[in-house]
Amino acid sequence: MMKNDPISLIIEKMKKSDEHEEWWEDYTPFQNLMGIIISQRTNMRNGLNAFRGLLSKFKTLEDINDAEVSEIEQVIKCAGMAKAKAQTMKNVARYITEMYGGDLSKMLRKNYNDIRNELLEIKGIGCKTADVFLMVAVDAKVVPIDTHIHRILMRLGFIRNNASYEDARSILEKKIPPDERKIAHILLIKFGREICRATKPFCQICPVPRYCSYYKSVIK
Ligand code: SF4
């Protein structure tokens, strides 16, 4: 990574802060995928509570297959958009059952592009969800772009507000060597949650205000 690139400076700063968690390590790939679906458009606390609620009743792909959408919806309510998320979970479980006999690991033996393309065919799974899942499940060397990372890239002038997911990802990945992308994803989200917040960012403790168009035009 280029030493004085703002993205490098942000990552260096966030590395020095508290431990970051690789939350997915304690769960199966299917549970990871359910957790990532739950985390769409919600904050961390509500997402985690909903994920715990889900696992208290439905732990496996078979459990999801056997459940009604309304039963899943009930236990993940606090994450918001619960009906749509429950339906997506059902869609995933049905797809894996029909195509792989319910064995997700068979799908995960394919290459990144093939798995990604298949996931994107499932209603409710978008690029970010697919990339986060592939990052955690098969160690894909990607930097999934969530809303925090999109905002940071925009404020730093790397992308426009209406940049596509793929463009934003490609611009960011050019700056980060493959082996550092997973940790970069985690630390950039942490930076977006804790410092470069959507409203009232803490620019006074940010390492890159001199590179930031938002700081120069809105804050200063
Ligand atoms: S200067 Fe402020 S708005 Fe710009 S990147 Fe830093 S925290 Fe975000």
Boltz pocket constraint, residues with backbone or C-beta under 6 A from the ligand:
constraints:
  - pocket:
      binder: B
      contacts: [[A, 152], [A, 155], [A, 156], [A, 195], [A, 196], [A, 197], [A, 201], [A, 202], [A, 203], [A, 206], [A, 207], [A, 208], [A, 209], [A, 212], [A, 213], [A, 214], [A, 215]]
      max_distance: 6.0
